[in-house]
Amino acid sequence: MNAVLDLTDPTSWPDNLHRCLDTLQDVFRGWEQGAGAVKAADYDRADAKLHEVLQRYSLLAWHCTRLTDHEHHSIVREGMKLPNGDMLLRRIVAARADGLLGSGPIKSLSRRESL
């Protein structure tokens, strides 16, 4: 059984992970900046090294930074679903109903995507 790594508490992370991230941080930050700041091969090597260090751990995390409260609750209640045009339209309509969007995105998508 792998040890669980608490992603919310970097002070609990093992020293080898801190050393790895310290060594690779410029590559990862450069990749995020885009515009050729880091070559793809360099990023791939850094990613492989981080993956190697993390192999002994189980990561428990979730990513909801771009979800509305309605979307988050829907995922908890019904589980994840594959994205498609119908899902996109439902998300936009729900965001509109919640007052998070004007009517522009729906009209724009309806013209472009025939939704």
Backbone as a printed PyTorch tensor [residue, N CA C, xyz], in Angstrom:
tensor([[[  0.8370,  -1.1830,   0.0000],
         [  0.0000,   0.0000,   0.0000],
         [  0.8810,   1.2450,   0.0000]],

        [[  0.5400,   2.1880,  -0.8420],
         [  1.2940,   3.4300,  -0.9250],
         [  0.9160,   4.3710,   0.2090]],

        [[  1.8800,   5.2160,   0.5890],
         [  1.5980,   6.2690,   1.5610],
         [  0.7270,   7.3210,   0.8820]],

        [[ -0.1400,   7.9540,   1.6560],
         [ -0.9980,   9.0030,   1.1200],
         [ -0.2730,  10.3280,   1.2620]],

        [[ -0.2810,  11.0930,   0.1930],
         [  0.3740,  12.3920,   0.1640],
         [ -0.7050,  13.4660,   0.2330]],

        [[ -0.6850,  14.2610,   1.2910],
         [ -1.6760,  15.3170,   1.4790],
         [ -1.2520,  16.5410,   0.6720]],

        [[ -1.9140,  16.7550,  -0.4610],
         [ -1.5400,  17.8620,  -1.3400],
         [ -1.8290,  19.2270,  -0.7320]],

        [[ -2.6670,  19.2780,   0.2860],
         [ -3.0120,  20.5640,   0.9000],
         [ -2.0100,  21.0010,   1.9500]],

        [[ -1.0440,  20.1440,   2.2830],
         [ -0.0820,  20.4710,   3.3380],
         [  1.3490,  20.2020,   2.8750]],

        [[  1.9490,  21.1550,   2.1440],
         [  3.3150,  20.9610,   1.6510],
         [  4.3430,  20.7240,   2.7540]],

        [[  4.0580,  21.1690,   3.9740],
         [  5.0160,  20.9280,   5.0690],
         [  5.1130,  19.4500,   5.4130]],

        [[  4.1080,  18.6670,   5.0120],
         [  4.1280,  17.2290,   5.2960],
         [  4.7950,  16.4250,   4.1810]],

        [[  5.1300,  17.0690,   3.0820],
         [  5.7130,  16.3490,   1.9570],
         [  7.1230,  15.8870,   2.2840]],

        [[  7.5160,  14.7450,   1.7540],
         [  8.8640,  14.2230,   2.0230],
         [  9.9490,  15.0840,   1.3660]],

        [[ 11.1370,  15.0140,   1.9450],
         [ 12.2580,  15.8220,   1.4640],
         [ 12.5770,  15.5610,  -0.0040]],

        [[ 12.4910,  14.2850,  -0.4360],
         [ 12.8420,  14.0050,  -1.8300],
         [ 11.8770,  14.6840,  -2.8030]],

        [[ 10.6200,  14.8450,  -2.4230],
         [  9.6730,  15.5470,  -3.2750],
         [  9.9940,  17.0390,  -3.3080]],

        [[ 10.3170,  17.6160,  -2.1610],
         [ 10.7080,  19.0270,  -2.1280],
         [ 11.9490,  19.2700,  -2.9970]],

        [[ 12.9370,  18.3870,  -2.8890],
         [ 14.1520,  18.5510,  -3.7070],
         [ 13.8260,  18.4560,  -5.1960]],

        [[ 12.9930,  17.4950,  -5.5470],
         [ 12.6090,  17.3230,  -6.9510],
         [ 11.9130,  18.5710,  -7.4620]],

        [[ 10.9390,  19.0770,  -6.7240],
         [ 10.2060,  20.2630,  -7.1560],
         [ 11.1040,  21.4900,  -7.2090]],

        [[ 12.0100,  21.6140,  -6.2540],
         [ 12.9560,  22.7360,  -6.2830],
         [ 13.8130,  22.6830,  -7.5440]],

        [[ 14.2410,  21.4970,  -7.9090],
         [ 15.0900,  21.3170,  -9.0920],
         [ 14.3230,  21.5840, -10.3860]],

        [[ 13.0570,  21.1920, -10.4220],
         [ 12.2860,  21.2400, -11.6700],
         [ 11.3660,  22.4550, -11.7990]],

        [[ 11.2860,  23.2880, -10.7700],
         [ 10.2930,  24.3600, -10.7880],
         [ 10.4500,  25.3160, -11.9720]],

        [[ 11.6690,  25.6060, -12.3760],
         [ 11.8620,  26.5210, -13.5060],
         [ 11.3020,  25.9360, -14.8040]],

        [[ 11.4410,  24.6340, -14.9630],
         [ 10.9040,  23.9800, -16.1620],
         [  9.3790,  24.0560, -16.1570]],

        [[  8.7600,  23.7010, -15.0420],
         [  7.2930,  23.7120, -14.9700],
         [  6.7410,  25.1320, -15.1060]],

        [[  7.3680,  26.0960, -14.4520],
         [  6.9040,  27.4780, -14.5760],
         [  7.1070,  28.0060, -15.9930]],

        [[  8.2160,  27.6680, -16.5920],
         [  8.4660,  28.0780, -17.9700],
         [  7.4540,  27.4890, -18.9250]],

        [[  7.0860,  26.2360, -18.7070],
         [  6.0900,  25.5830, -19.5560],
         [  4.7480,  26.2920, -19.4350]],

        [[  4.3740,  26.6700, -18.2270],
         [  3.1040,  27.3680, -18.0140],
         [  3.0920,  28.7330, -18.6960]],

        [[  4.2480,  29.3640, -18.8060],
         [  4.3230,  30.6700, -19.4630],
         [  4.1170,  30.5540, -20.9560]],

        [[  4.4050,  29.3940, -21.4960],
         [  4.2010,  29.1660, -22.9230],
         [  5.1950,  29.9120, -23.7780]],

        [[  4.8240,  30.1350, -25.0160],
         [  5.6260,  30.8850, -25.9880],
         [  7.0410,  30.3460, -26.1260]],

        [[  7.1980,  29.0160, -26.0270],
         [  8.4990,  28.4140, -26.2620],
         [  9.5130,  28.6190, -25.1570]],

        [[  9.0670,  29.0050, -23.9580],
         [  9.9930,  29.2300, -22.8520],
         [ 10.7210,  27.9480, -22.4650]],

        [[ 10.0680,  26.8150, -22.6670],
         [ 10.6570,  25.5130, -22.3430],
         [ 10.3590,  24.5670, -23.5000]],

        [[ 11.3390,  23.8050, -23.9060],
         [ 11.1400,  22.8250, -24.9720],
         [ 10.2950,  21.6640, -24.4580]],

        [[  9.5010,  21.1110, -25.3490],
         [  8.6190,  20.0040, -24.9810],
         [  9.4060,  18.8260, -24.4160]],

        [[ 10.5520,  18.5340, -24.9850],
         [ 11.3600,  17.4070, -24.5020],
         [ 11.8380,  17.6490, -23.0710]],

        [[ 12.1800,  18.9020, -22.7420],
         [ 12.6040,  19.2280, -21.3760],
         [ 11.4400,  19.0820, -20.4010]],

        [[ 10.2710,  19.5290, -20.8300],
         [  9.0830,  19.3710, -19.9870],
         [  8.7860,  17.8890, -19.7780]],

        [[  8.8420,  17.0940, -20.8290],
         [  8.5610,  15.6630, -20.7220],
         [  9.5230,  14.9830, -19.7520]],

        [[ 10.8060,  15.3570, -19.8040],
         [ 11.7880,  14.7700, -18.8770],
         [ 11.4750,  15.1720, -17.4370]],

        [[ 11.1170,  16.4350, -17.2210],
         [ 10.7820,  16.9080, -15.8760],
         [  9.5330,  16.1930, -15.3590]],

        [[  8.5440,  16.0500, -16.2250],
         [  7.3140,  15.3650, -15.8450],
         [  7.5980,  13.9140, -15.4730]],

        [[  8.4420,  13.2440, -16.2490],
         [  8.7940,  11.8510, -15.9650],
         [  9.5230,  11.7310, -14.6250]],

        [[ 10.3960,  12.6750, -14.3330],
         [ 11.1290,  12.6550, -13.0680],
         [ 10.1680,  12.8440, -11.8920]],

        [[  9.2520,  13.8050, -12.0020],
         [  8.2720,  14.0170, -10.9380],
         [  7.3980,  12.7790, -10.7690]],

        [[  6.9840,  12.1990, -11.8830],
         [  6.1730,  10.9840, -11.8290],
         [  6.9220,   9.8670, -11.1050]],

        [[  8.2070,   9.7420, -11.3760],
         [  9.0390,   8.7270, -10.7240],
         [  9.0600,   8.9440,  -9.1980]],

        [[  9.2180,  10.1830,  -8.7710],
         [  9.2590,  10.4880,  -7.3420],
         [  7.9130,  10.2060,  -6.6840]],

        [[  6.8250,  10.4520,  -7.4000],
         [  5.4900,  10.2920,  -6.8230],
         [  4.9740,   8.8560,  -6.8510]],

        [[  5.6750,   7.9420,  -7.5000],
         [  5.1970,   6.5680,  -7.6570],
         [  4.8700,   5.8820,  -6.3360]],

        [[  5.5630,   6.2050,  -5.2820],
         [  5.3430,   5.5110,  -4.0090],
         [  4.1780,   6.0830,  -3.2010]],

        [[  3.5230,   7.1050,  -3.7460],
         [  2.4410,   7.7690,  -3.0210],
         [  1.1060,   7.6160,  -3.7390]],

        [[  0.0510,   7.6300,  -2.9550],
         [ -1.2940,   7.7260,  -3.4940],
         [ -1.7200,   9.1840,  -3.3520]],

        [[ -2.1630,   9.7600,  -4.4450],
         [ -2.5940,  11.1460,  -4.4190],
         [ -4.1090,  11.1980,  -4.3830]],

        [[ -4.6280,  11.9340,  -3.4480],
         [ -6.0590,  12.1330,  -3.3470],
         [ -6.3010,  13.6130,  -3.5430]],

        [[ -6.9260,  13.9650,  -4.6650],
         [ -7.1390,  15.3720,  -4.9800],
         [ -8.3300,  15.4850,  -5.9090]],

        [[ -8.8280,  16.6810,  -6.0460],
         [ -9.8850,  16.9580,  -6.9980],
         [ -9.6600,  18.3390,  -7.5680]],

        [[-10.2230,  18.5540,  -8.7180],
         [-10.0050,  19.8190,  -9.4150],
         [-11.3710,  20.4150,  -9.7340]],

        [[-11.7300,  21.4430,  -9.0150],
         [-13.0280,  22.0690,  -9.2310],
         [-12.8890,  23.5760,  -9.3730]],

        [[-11.7550,  24.0570,  -9.7600],
         [-11.5330,  25.4980,  -9.7720],
         [-12.3380,  26.2200, -10.8390]],

        [[-12.7990,  25.5240, -11.8480],
         [-13.5490,  26.1850, -12.9150],
         [-15.0120,  25.7630, -12.9250]],

        [[-15.4620,  25.1890, -11.8500],
         [-16.8390,  24.7370, -11.7820],
         [-17.6810,  25.7180, -10.9670]],

        [[-18.9080,  25.8910, -11.3860],
         [-19.8420,  26.6550, -10.5730],
         [-20.3050,  25.7580,  -9.4270]],

        [[-20.9560,  26.3340,  -8.4360],
         [-21.4870,  25.5230,  -7.3350],
         [-22.4610,  24.4750,  -7.8700]],

        [[-23.2890,  24.8790,  -8.8240],
         [-24.2590,  23.9540,  -9.4150],
         [-23.5500,  22.7680, -10.0690]],

        [[-22.4850,  23.0320, -10.8210],
         [-21.7450,  21.9580, -11.4920],
         [-21.0860,  21.0320, -10.4800]],

        [[-20.4870,  21.6180,  -9.4580],
         [-19.8330,  20.8170,  -8.4210],
         [-20.8420,  19.8720,  -7.7620]],

        [[-22.0030,  20.4000,  -7.3770],
         [-23.0170,  19.5800,  -6.7250],
         [-23.5390,  18.4890,  -7.6690]],

        [[-23.6460,  18.8140,  -8.9420],
         [-24.0920,  17.8320,  -9.9250],
         [-23.0940,  16.6700, -10.0250]],

        [[-21.8150,  16.9820, -10.0080],
         [-20.7860,  15.9330, -10.0810],
         [-20.8280,  15.0650,  -8.8300]],

        [[-20.9690,  15.6870,  -7.6750],
         [-21.0400,  14.9260,  -6.4330],
         [-22.2690,  14.0110,  -6.4550]],

        [[-23.3890,  14.5350,  -6.9350],
         [-24.6540,  13.8030,  -6.9320],
         [-24.6890,  12.7170,  -8.0160]],

        [[-24.2230,  13.0500,  -9.2410],
         [-24.4120,  12.1650, -10.3860],
         [-23.1180,  11.5830, -10.9550]],

        [[-21.9800,  12.0780, -10.5020],
         [-20.6980,  11.6280, -11.0320],
         [-20.2960,  12.4260, -12.2640]],

        [[-19.0640,  12.2040, -12.7200],
         [-18.5380,  12.8940, -13.8980],
         [-19.1880,  12.3230, -15.1540]],

        [[-19.3130,  13.1680, -16.1460],
         [-19.8460,  12.7490, -17.4420],
         [-18.8800,  13.2350, -18.5260]],

        [[-18.8450,  12.5260, -19.6280],
         [-17.9890,  12.9410, -20.7340],
         [-18.5160,  14.2440, -21.3300]],

        [[-17.6120,  15.1760, -21.6440],
         [-18.0660,  16.4390, -22.2260],
         [-18.5410,  16.2520, -23.6670]],

        [[-19.6060,  16.9660, -23.9990],
         [-20.1050,  16.9770, -25.3680],
         [-20.9340,  18.2440, -25.5430]],

        [[-21.5100,  18.4400, -26.6960],
         [-22.2840,  19.6420, -26.9700],
         [-23.4880,  19.8010, -26.0680]],

        [[-24.1730,  18.6940, -25.7880],
         [-25.3360,  18.7620, -24.9090],
         [-24.9400,  19.2060, -23.5010]],

        [[-23.8390,  18.6550, -23.0130],
         [-23.3740,  19.0320, -21.6800],
         [-23.0010,  20.5100, -21.6480]],

        [[-22.3130,  20.9660, -22.6750],
         [-21.9160,  22.3710, -22.7340],
         [-23.1480,  23.2740, -22.7000]],

        [[-24.1470,  22.9330, -23.4730],
         [-25.3680,  23.7440, -23.4840],
         [-26.0430,  23.7380, -22.1130]],

        [[-26.1290,  22.5620, -21.4670],
         [-26.7270,  22.4910, -20.1250],
         [-25.9590,  23.3580, -19.1340]],

        [[-24.6310,  23.3320, -19.2240],
         [-23.8180,  24.1480, -18.3190],
         [-24.0680,  25.6360, -18.5440]],

        [[-24.1450,  26.0350, -19.7880],
         [-24.3760,  27.4440, -20.1010],
         [-25.7640,  27.8760, -19.6550]],

        [[-26.7690,  27.0550, -19.9250],
         [-28.1350,  27.3870, -19.5230],
         [-28.2260,  27.4850, -17.9970]],

        [[-27.5880,  26.5550, -17.2800],
         [-27.6170,  26.5930, -15.8120],
         [-26.8920,  27.8330, -15.2850]],

        [[-25.7550,  28.1750, -15.8950],
         [-25.0190,  29.3760, -15.4650],
         [-25.8480,  30.6250, -15.7320]],

        [[-26.5640,  30.6290, -16.8380],
         [-27.4550,  31.7590, -17.1520],
         [-28.5710,  31.8390, -16.1210]],

        [[-29.1720,  30.7030, -15.7780],
         [-30.2570,  30.6740, -14.7950],
         [-29.7670,  31.1260, -13.4190]],

        [[-28.5120,  30.8430, -13.1180],
         [-27.9290,  31.2610, -11.8320],
         [-27.4550,  32.7120, -11.8550]],

        [[-27.6110,  33.3820, -13.0010],
         [-27.2030,  34.7740, -13.1010],
         [-25.7080,  34.9760, -13.2910]],

        [[-25.0070,  33.9130, -13.6830],
         [-23.5600,  33.9870, -13.8640],
         [-23.1540,  34.4020, -15.2740]],

        [[-24.0910,  34.3050, -16.2210],
         [-23.8210,  34.6550, -17.6140],
         [-24.9790,  35.4680, -18.1760]],

        [[-24.6480,  36.3290, -19.1160],
         [-25.6800,  37.0010, -19.8920],
         [-26.1500,  36.0730, -20.9950]],

        [[-26.9940,  36.5570, -21.8720],
         [-27.5260,  35.7090, -22.9450],
         [-26.5540,  35.5750, -24.1110]],

        [[-25.5000,  36.3850, -24.1540],
         [-24.5500,  36.3640, -25.2700],
         [-23.9620,  35.0040, -25.5880]],

        [[-23.4250,  34.2690, -24.6000],
         [-22.8250,  32.9630, -24.9120],
         [-23.8020,  31.9840, -25.5420]],

        [[-25.0480,  31.9810, -25.0840],
         [-26.0310,  31.0540, -25.6550],
         [-26.3240,  31.4340, -27.0960]],

        [[-26.5310,  32.7170, -27.3600],
         [-26.8000,  33.1620, -28.7370],
         [-25.6090,  32.8670, -29.6310]],

        [[-24.4050,  33.1260, -29.1350],
         [-23.2010,  32.9080, -29.9190],
         [-23.0480,  31.4330, -30.2620]],

        [[-23.2110,  30.5600, -29.2750],
         [-23.0960,  29.1250, -29.5250],
         [-24.2010,  28.6400, -30.4550]],

        [[-25.4030,  29.1520, -30.2830],
         [-26.5060,  28.7190, -31.1300],
         [-26.2050,  29.0350, -32.5970]],

        [[-25.6070,  30.1850, -32.8630],
         [-25.2590,  30.5320, -34.2460],
         [-24.1160,  29.6970, -34.7730]],

        [[-23.0890,  29.4910, -33.9550],
         [-21.8940,  28.7850, -34.4240],
         [-22.0510,  27.2870, -34.4340]],

        [[-22.7200,  26.7440, -33.4330],
         [-22.7640,  25.2870, -33.2660],
         [-24.1170,  24.6890, -33.5920]],

        [[-25.0770,  25.5140, -33.9480],
         [-26.4530,  25.0560, -34.2140],
         [-27.0150,  24.2900, -33.0330]],

        [[-26.8080,  24.8450, -31.8540],
         [-27.3200,  24.1910, -30.6420],
         [-28.7440,  24.5850, -30.3850]]])
